[in-house]
Amino acid sequence: MTSLLKVRDLIVEYPGRGLRARPFRALAGVSLDIRPGESLGLVGESGSGKTTLGRAVLGLAPVTSGEIVFDGREIGHLSHRARRPLASEIQVVFQDPYSSLNPSLTVAQILAEPLMARGVAAKEASRRVGDLLERVALPSDAARRLPREFSGGQRQRIAIARALALDPRLVVCDEPVSALDLSTQARVLDLLVEVQERTGVAYLFISHDLAVVRHISHRVSVMYRGEIVETGDGEQVTARPVHPYTQRLLLAAPVADPRAQAERRAARHSLRESITAPSTAVMS
Ligand SMILES: Nc1ncnc2c1ncn2[C@@H]1O[C@H](COP(=O)(O)OP(=O)(O)OP(=O)(O)O)[C@@H](O)[C@H]1O
């Protein structure tokens, strides 16, 4: 099957600060594919470049070189204006459900805004708002309320409904459940899976938590210092990790049993030395 999203040799460098500062290479040649209707999980420790990759796909990070091809079309170097039509194809759900929704708009206004911006008439937009609320299992009277009247999990449902409003084919989910408690996390993940089964949307699902990523992803890519060091199905990556960094990531995941935790600590210690890290600084 052809890729919906194809990333090749992507390099992203952020400008350095100060007069003689070197640029910082956050992505050092990343390649990946996402097929229509697929979830690709992107896991890695803080600072490994996950958000930068998501932002590059969304046109929000500076692409130094490489290709980002969506549905056969190169989108990595488009101007802001040329990207605008893509908003209905590629959407995003951010981590923080408290700051990602405009606090002064009602839920109906938040959900109708992207529709009306694309010329959908007010009456039709209002009907679609009802459908969207139903799709994310929120009551229809939610439409009249403000974001502050909802819990974190409910707000994330509103953010998901907004992302789905234009029937996108790809949603970048950047740590969408990290700010939620465990049981709410599970319900929001189940919702994302259900939405995918119903609509065929693809996800680039970013998280530092392998357990969360495994729950939702068909395949998992592991990032380390701006590179993808391993890709496989969730079972393969967690049961038979190939790269030492993936092994360390697994060992760092919290477990309930203190003895198992101590064994993991010892294993982690001996692995630490064996990881040879590629340099991400740009040579001048
Ligand atoms: N706008 C920016 N300017 C300069 N450096 C940046 C910028 N954004 C990110 N970085 C740096 O790029 C690297 C990758 O950051 P990124 O946010 O992509 O990592 P991440 O894996 O998503 O981390 P986290 O899980 O903490 O969000 C980090 O070292 C970060 O400090």
The ligand as a Tripos MOL2 file, in Angstrom:
@<TRIPOS>MOLECULE
LIG
   31    33     1     0     0
SMALL
NO_CHARGES

@<TRIPOS>ATOM
      1 N1         12.2480   26.4270   18.9720 N.pl3     1 LIG1
      2 C1         13.3630   25.8140   19.3670 C.ar      1 LIG1
      3 N2         14.5650   26.4550   19.3320 N.ar      1 LIG1
      4 C2         15.7130   25.8380   19.7050 C.ar      1 LIG1
      5 N3         15.7830   24.5540   20.1200 N.ar      1 LIG1
      6 C3         14.6260   23.8660   20.1710 C.ar      1 LIG1
      7 C4         13.3710   24.4520   19.8110 C.ar      1 LIG1
      8 N4         12.3900   23.5040   19.9570 N.ar      1 LIG1
      9 C5         13.0140   22.3900   20.4030 C.ar      1 LIG1
     10 N5         14.3430   22.6070   20.5360 N.ar      1 LIG1
     11 C6         15.3530   21.6180   20.9670 C.3       1 LIG1
     12 O1         15.2770   20.5150   20.0780 O.3       1 LIG1
     13 C7         15.4310   19.2840   20.7890 C.3       1 LIG1
     14 C8         14.2440   18.3910   20.5110 C.3       1 LIG1
     15 O2         13.0840   18.9730   21.1240 O.3       1 LIG1
     16 P1         11.6460   18.3070   21.0030 P.3       1 LIG1
     17 O3         10.6800   19.1920   21.7380 O.co2     1 LIG1
     18 O4         11.3920   18.0150   19.5920 O.co2     1 LIG1
     19 O5         11.8850   16.9350   21.7980 O.3       1 LIG1
     20 P2         10.8190   15.9170   22.3890 P.3       1 LIG1
     21 O6         11.3560   14.5610   22.1650 O.co2     1 LIG1
     22 O7          9.4670   16.2200   21.8460 O.co2     1 LIG1
     23 O8         10.8540   16.3000   23.9250 O.3       1 LIG1
     24 P3          9.6410   16.3600   24.9880 P.3       1 LIG1
     25 O9          9.1750   14.9460   25.1550 O.co2     1 LIG1
     26 O10        10.2900   16.9230   26.2210 O.co2     1 LIG1
     27 O11         8.6030   17.2750   24.3990 O.co2     1 LIG1
     28 C9         15.5870   19.6590   22.2570 C.3       1 LIG1
     29 O12        16.9540   19.6640   22.5930 O.3       1 LIG1
     30 C10        15.0140   21.0630   22.3280 C.3       1 LIG1
     31 O13        15.6360   21.8110   23.3550 O.3       1 LIG1
@<TRIPOS>BOND
     1     1     2 1
     2     2     3 ar
     3     2     7 ar
     4     3     4 ar
     5     4     5 ar
     6     5     6 ar
     7     6     7 ar
     8     6    10 ar
     9     7     8 ar
    10     8     9 ar
    11     9    10 ar
    12    10    11 1
    13    11    12 1
    14    11    30 1
    15    12    13 1
    16    13    14 1
    17    13    28 1
    18    14    15 1
    19    15    16 1
    20    16    17 2
    21    16    18 1
    22    16    19 1
    23    19    20 1
    24    20    21 2
    25    20    22 1
    26    20    23 1
    27    23    24 1
    28    24    25 2
    29    24    26 1
    30    24    27 1
    31    28    29 1
    32    28    30 1
    33    30    31 1
@<TRIPOS>SUBSTRUCTURE
     1 LIG1         1 GROUP 0 **** ****
